[in-house]
Amino acid sequence: MRFLRTIRLDSSDESVFPTAARSGEWAVSGAFAFADADPAVLAGKERQAFTNGFLGTESFGWSTLAIVSEIERADYEAVVVALAGHFVARYGAPDLAAALPAARAEADFAASLCEHKVNTLIAVERSFGDSGIVERFRAIKPPREPAHARIWQIVEAEDA
């Protein structure tokens, strides 16, 4: 089974999000974190998390990018339980049993984004629409050719 995992290509997530996810955490969309947000007052690092963040399921910090990875069934179930616990602790779900269906739905949605090859980078763009939060996901494919020119080469020296 495939699932999203956070990835860092540089340290910028530490500067742009209220809390940055660690690289390698299992990740979900995290749009639920903004279900009650007022678009008029969402600003700064919180707005950045809303606009472009995936939610790590260990630190519950944010990541700009996620990568498609293989996940074992036991790890997937652990993600569901962690999310359910987060829903109880942070969002007021009455108990774990009540939170599990919503957590499973969130995890299932994240898994549905993983139809791409393993190691494909995924980015999200979120906005507020007339009927709520609108998410657009895109796969980032590496360029076929290097993005830079070769600036040196190894040349065998001739004995003089």
C-alpha positions in Angstrom: 0.0 0.0 0.0 1.2 3.5 -0.7 1.0 6.6 1.6 2.3 10.1 1.9 5.4 10.8 3.8 6.9 14.3 4.7 10.1 15.3 3.0 12.4 18.3 3.3 14.5 19.5 0.4 15.8 22.4 2.6 15.2 24.0 6.0 12.5 26.5 4.8 9.6 24.6 6.5 11.1 25.6 9.8 10.7 29.3 8.9 7.3 29.3 7.1 5.1 27.1 9.3 4.1 27.5 12.9 5.5 24.0 13.5 7.5 22.1 10.9 7.0 18.3 10.5 10.1 16.2 10.7 11.3 14.6 7.5 10.0 11.1 7.0 6.7 11.3 9.0 3.6 9.8 7.5 1.4 12.6 6.3 -2.2 13.5 5.6 -3.7 16.5 3.8 -4.6 18.2 7.1 -7.3 20.4 5.7 -9.5 19.5 8.6 -7.3 21.7 10.8 -8.8 24.7 9.0 -12.4 23.6 8.9 -13.5 26.4 11.3 -10.9 29.0 10.1 -12.0 32.5 9.2 -10.3 33.3 5.8 -10.3 37.0 6.7 -8.1 36.6 9.8 -5.9 33.6 8.7 -2.4 35.2 8.3 1.3 34.5 8.5 2.6 31.1 9.3 -1.0 29.7 9.8 -2.0 30.9 6.4 1.1 29.3 4.9 0.2 26.0 6.6 -3.4 26.3 5.2 -2.2 27.3 1.7 0.6 24.7 1.1 1.0 22.3 4.0 0.7 18.6 4.6 0.3 17.5 8.2 2.8 15.1 9.7 1.1 12.4 11.9 3.8 12.3 14.6 4.7 15.9 15.4 1.5 17.3 13.8 3.7 19.9 12.2 3.5 21.0 8.5 5.5 20.1 5.4 5.6 21.8 2.1 6.0 18.5 0.2 5.1 14.9 0.6 6.5 11.9 -1.2 4.7 8.8 -2.2 6.0 5.8 -0.2 5.2 2.2 0.6 3.6 1.7 4.0 3.0 -1.5 5.9 -0.5 -2.2 7.1 0.5 -2.0 10.8 2.0 1.5 10.2 -1.1 2.6 8.3 -3.3 1.5 11.3 -0.9 3.4 13.6 -1.4 6.5 11.5 -5.2 6.1 11.9 -4.9 5.7 15.7 -2.5 8.7 16.0 -4.9 10.9 14.0 -7.9 9.7 16.2 -5.9 10.6 19.3 -5.1 14.0 17.8 -8.8 14.6 17.1 -9.6 13.9 20.8 -6.7 16.0 22.2 -6.8 18.9 19.8 -10.3 19.1 18.3 -12.5 17.9 21.1 -13.7 14.5 19.8 -15.4 12.8 22.7 -13.2 9.7 22.6 -11.0 7.5 20.5 -13.9 5.3 19.3 -15.8 8.3 18.0 -12.7 9.8 16.3 -11.6 6.6 14.5 -14.0 6.8 11.6 -13.0 10.4 10.8 -9.3 9.5 11.2 -9.7 6.5 8.9 -11.4 8.7 6.3 -8.5 11.2 6.4 -5.9 8.4 6.1 -7.9 6.8 3.2 -8.0 10.2 1.4 -4.2 10.6 1.8 -3.7 7.1 0.4 -5.9 7.9 -2.6 -3.4 10.6 -3.5 -0.7 8.0 -4.0 -1.5 6.6 -7.4 1.8 7.8 -8.6 5.1 5.9 -8.6 6.9 5.6 -5.3 9.2 8.6 -4.7 6.9 11.0 -6.6 6.8 14.4 -4.9 3.3 15.8 -4.2 2.4 19.4 -3.5 -0.9 20.9 -2.3 -2.5 24.3 -3.0 -5.5 25.2 -0.8 -8.0 28.0 -1.0 -11.4 28.9 0.4 -14.2 28.5 -2.1 -17.9 29.1 -2.0 -18.6 25.7 -0.6 -15.6 25.5 1.8 -12.0 24.5 1.4 -10.7 23.6 -2.1 -7.6 21.5 -2.5 -5.6 21.0 -5.6 -2.8 18.4 -5.6 0.0 18.0 -8.2 2.7 15.6 -8.8 6.1 17.1 -9.3 8.1 15.2 -11.9 11.9 15.6 -12.1 13.2 17.2 -15.3 14.4 14.7 -17.9 17.7 16.7 -18.3 19.7 18.2 -15.5 18.6 21.8 -14.7 22.2 23.0 -14.9 25.1 22.9 -17.3 28.2 20.9 -16.5 30.9 23.3 -15.3 33.8 20.9 -15.1 35.0 17.6 -16.4 37.8 15.1 -15.6 40.6 15.0 -18.1 43.4 12.5 -18.0 46.7 14.2 -17.9 49.3 13.2 -20.4 52.8 12.5 -19.1 55.0 15.3 -20.4 
